[in-house]
Amino acid sequence: MIAIVGGGLAGLACALELHRSGAEFVLLEAAPVVGGRQRTSRKDGFILDHGFQVVLSSYGAVASVCDIASLRPCWFESGALLHDGRRLTHLVSPFQNPVSALFSPAFSIGDKFRLARLGAELLFTPCKKLLARCASTADFSTRAFLKQRGFSESFFSRFAQPFFGGVLLDNELATSAGLFLYYLKKFLTGRAWIPAAGIQALPEALATRLPSTLLRLKTRVAAISHDRNGVVLENGETIRADQIILALDAPSLARLLCLPTPPPARGVSVVYFKTQTSLYEDPCIVLPEGQSRRVRHFVQITNVARGFAPEGWHLISATILDDGGLSTEQLANEAAREISGVFPRAAGALEHLETIQVPYAVPGQAPGFAARNAFPDLPQNVYACGDWERGASIQAALRSGIETAKRVLCG
């Protein structure tokens, strides 16, 4: 018997791999639903994801664990709207429309050349090599890498910080350059999409491929039983298991194993507004220029997924990395003010719907993070997996779960 603790993407992918191999297992999840940090709420007919999360078509692991078509993907345009404080510029992917990208005023000629050269290099660099850099002592920060490659300060404030600061949840771009390069390649070679029912539909799709009798929700594991080979539940019950797979975030793993608290993770706040006034028509995000802005980027998500709002309404999602200790009302007012600075028609038209705070959104991913094994001395027959292992992404979480299951099956 194998016990999997945690019903997020890593745990579900692990369970699916074991199920396909005919192994005997049970998955234990403390929450009443599967998904972990991939969570979706509903309020007044609106669909609200907990964090701006997208799937990339270049994430090969997704198609291996679910039927993508059944999720009714809603596709983003491979581009963005950049706002420099005065005007909007439509930035398109150079791989989708090279002529338009060449003549776009978004970047200087020098930055266009540097980005094109970097993109060409990445197309011929295997993803494994990019991720290996995350474990190298020669790895350094994203900011240092871009500076070394000669990118201008306007490139930082206009694109790198609004876009990749939002992707990495790191406004300072102190995250591993290896991870940045991996993400850049995935964005260049794929398109972003979200399930029509919200991001939680993805883990739910994995769960439907598992026998319901093997999923135990609202079942919190309190400890690992070393003398009886199993896990002890919060209610005192012990579940016997020959192998235990801990598919948990780093803080939860540390608590369960009685280890020191890991380095702080990165959090995010998402402020949702409803409005009957459409701000723009393109199915893409908006990147406001500047490092000191409260809103790192925002999107009229109903341009992509119309079903996220009731008929006659639009839904705006604003990503905020630093709430500055503001109250929910103050944060909403600040976000509305910044959005109105980009689209004046938004002034007075935005109604605050909800603010969702995610204290643990992604683990810390400093240069060389993958070389630092967070859990090197696990008890015998205990395994651990999760997105803390190789970089926070849907692809990484799925691969971590699948590969851990294979290790267990191989003994």
Secondary structure by P-SEA (a helix, b strand, c coil): cbbbccccaaaaaaaaaaaaacccbbbbbccccccccbbbbbcccccccccbbbbbccaaaaaaccccccccccccccbbbbbcccbbbbbccccccaaaaaacccccaaaaaaaaaaaaaaaaccaaaaaaaaaccccccaaaaaaaacccaaaaaccccaaaaaaaccccccccaaaaaaaaaaaaabbbbbcccccaaaaaaaaaaccccccccccccccccccccbbbccccbbbbbcbbbbcccaaaaaaaaccccccbbbbbbbbbbbcccccccccbbbbbccccccccccccccccccccccccbbbbbbbbcccccccaaaaaaaaaaaaaaacccccccccccccccccccccccccccccccccccccccccccccccccccaaaaaaaaaaaaaaaaac
